[in-house]
Amino acid sequence: MTTNDSGKLETTLADGRRMTLSLPPTDAGWAAAGIKALQPVPPTHTGRGEEPPALPERPVLPLEVALLGLGA
C-alpha cells in the first residue's frame, strides 16, 4: 500500500487489479487522521464458497408474469 497524498490510498490486489481509496477533506473529529488511521486487515474469506441451493421448481403464476411484463 502506498499513499501519494494525505487523502488517497492506493494498493494492488492479489489478482493484479489496482484499487484507490480517496477520502474528501472533512472537519469530523473521528476522521481527523484521514487515511493515516486506516490499517490493512487480512481477508477472512477467500474464493466464492459453496453455491447456494437451487430454487424449487414451481409453476409460474399469471400475476408474476404480468408483473414481469411491467418492467420490460
PECOR-V724068 format. One line per field, one symbol per residue. phi: phi as a letter, one per 30 degrees, with the letter a starting at -180 (. if undefined). A space follows every 10 residues. Layout:
phi->???
This chain:
phi->.bcdbdcbbb bcdddjdcbb cccddbcddd cddiddddbd bddcbbicid dddddddadd dedddddddd dd
